[in-house]
Amino acid sequence: MARVLTALRQHWKKSTFGACLLGWGGHWLYGKHCDNLLRRAACQEAQAFGNQPMPATMPLKKATVFLNPAACKGKAGNLFEKNAAPILHLSGLDVTVVKTDYEGQAKKLLELMENTDLIIIAGGDGTVQEVLKLHANVNLLFLCVQAAFSKIPIGFIPLGKTCTLSHTLYPESTNQVQHITNATLAILKGETVPLDVLQIKGEKEQPVFAVSGLRWGSYRDAGVKVSKYWYLGPLKTKAAHIFSMFKEWPQKHQAALMYLGPTERPPEEPEEKSSRPPLYVRLYRRLRSYWSSPKEFPQKVAPEDWEELKLSTIELSIATRNRQLDLTRTEDYMDICIEAESVSKGEFVHRGSQKMRDPYMCPEGSQCIQASRCILQLPEGTGGSFGIDNEEYEAMPVEVKLLPRKLRFFCDPRMREQLLQAVVQ
């Protein structure tokens, strides 16, 4: 024993390094053990769903999973197989996995949606947007979002680097395994909430759909460069915003905005619809509509009351109300936040750090507009990029239209209970 103590004292640097390495290894092994316990508990809960009796004539529910293996720096596939896939299979679902990393996936997506009971998106914000738009060069997007997606409930398993939607659907969790297993179990529990969708259309491009919103401005431009300064550790966010000020200051973005006010929320549509009429009835109706003479005097449509605004701002954001769900509100609208252009350099750095945590926050002193539809006109020669659900797109004149309560997403029952309690209070 004395020799051991003498050797440790004589080689204290090696001893200290070994002790630190041993402590880190023990902590890593303990974390892996805790993760395995979380997976086991989640699988046991999922097996309870799978063991529930069902009539012999009832077919299994079919779930189509759209997995982006490239999410989370290529780790999404492994995260899904270890944490989510066992839960889905034990629950008794008939699971089909489609990887969103090959050409022609839009056509396959349409074929699968005809025979699926629920859709599961496994990835990050980019995967959600990719499934919504299907494929950039396929002109079937609007059909899918309007017809198929609006009827099929959607589950979201957060596997990406940025998962804005998960903050709305699931409670916060610092443990990634627990966050993924909770999201997968929420799909099995069946609680859903309606979410709004933004349809963003340029002059020539196919429309893009977003569940969070659109950002254009200096905070977004600086935020996308934060990862470039990874070597600065916790100072990388401040460094990105400080270096962005060296290129141009003050940073102003000028545009023209036209918008329509909020619209009255229609009543909920009944879930059960009348049965489809017989074939001969449908043929008769189609022939009658084909041979009927066109109306000579169509009904006049009331002119839309557009508001016009010239703006100069440091950042503009157009966001849905999905972050602050209100199940009882009587109007449908999106939030347009026009931030003041006069910002000090210190405030710019501080506010930029806040926007990394809450990208669509509207600071005090900003102009807030509630609109159901808007047109953003940019001056000729305007460069830069939009951030649409944390995905980068070229800045151009766009029309943004709100599609209220278009999709139904599975959510954690605790989050839905919080929403209902807020309504009662």
Secondary structure, 3 states (H helix, E strand, C coil): CHHHHHHHHHCHHHHHHHHHHHHHHHHHHHHHHHHHHHHHHHHHHHHHHHCCCCCCCCCCCEEEEEECCCHHHHCHHHHHHHHHHHHHHHCCCEEEEEECCCCCHHHHHHHHHCCCCEEEEEECHHHHHHHHHCCCCCCCHHHHHHHHHCCCCEEEEECCCCCCCHHHHCCCCCCHHHHHHHHHHHHHHCCEEEEEEEEEEECCCCCEEECCEEEEEHHHHHHCCHHHHHHHHHHHHHHHHHHHHHHCCCCCEEEEEEEECCEECCCCCCCCCCCCCCHHHHHHHHHHHHHCCCCCCCCCCCCCCCEEEEEEECEEEEECCHHHCCCCCCEECEEEEECCCCCCHHHHHHHHHHHHHCCCCCCCCCEEEEECEEEEECCCCCCCEEEECCEEEECCCEEEEEEEEEEEEECCHHHHHHHHHHHHC
